Amino acid sequence: MKSFILEPKKALETCELVPQNQRHYCVEGLLSYMIVHYASIVSAENFCNESLKPIWSNICTKSLSEGARAYGE
């Protein structure tokens, strides 16, 4: 994920190559890395709203909630 931090759509393409039953781990990792890298939930929130399929909405909600607690947002 680190190598794709400036290209999160490429990271998501990589996640789509992971077996279906493990993809959520990859997407969670991507969102978590974005939150930590920018020390804010804003970039991850934008990515969720603009690029992620609706099937990932639960993971977005969970990751953003956890990030908001960690960064006081």
Secondary structure, 3 states (H helix, E strand, C coil): CHHHCCCHHHHHHHHCCCCHHHHHHHHHHHHHHHHHHHCCCHHHHHHHHHCCCHHHHHHHHHHHHHHHHHHCC
